[in-house]
Each structure stands twice: as structure tokens, then as C-alpha cells.
Amino acid sequence: MLFEISKDPDVLAYDRLPSLLYVAGQSGIVLHFKVSIVGVIKIGEGLIGSNAHTMAVDSSSHDVCCALNSGRA
């Protein structure tokens, strides 16, 4: 199955227990997928802010945290 992915996807996070995959990139769009034995289903997308740099999932609370590059050194 093929999905349209936002420009330059380079950040992935996977929440194992609910089988959720998050994909983000420089465009600031995060895509949300449900992964199962029968395949992958896109269940959402949203704008988190440009220059998504790092993403992590808390496996206890299932919160998703994203670090954005402010462009300042």
C-alpha cells in the first residue's frame, strides 16, 4: 500500500502497544498510521510546526513529543 508522505520525511516514532506509527519531516506535517497484521491505515495528519527534528513516544502515557528546530544556534 502506498501513501502520500509530506516533503522530506525523516523522523519516525512507533508506539508499540497500540501499534501506531508517526512520520514527520521538515515540512512540519506529522502523519499518523495504524499498523496491523493486515496492513497499514492512515488515520490522521496535522501540522506540528516546521523543521520537525526529533519525535518520541512515551509508551506508558502514549504521549507524542516533538522537538522543533528554531533555527538559532
Protein Blocks (a to p, Z undefined) as FASTA:
>chain_A
ZZdddehiabdcddfklopacdddfkopacdddddfkbccdfbdcdebghifbdcddfkl
opacddddehiZZ
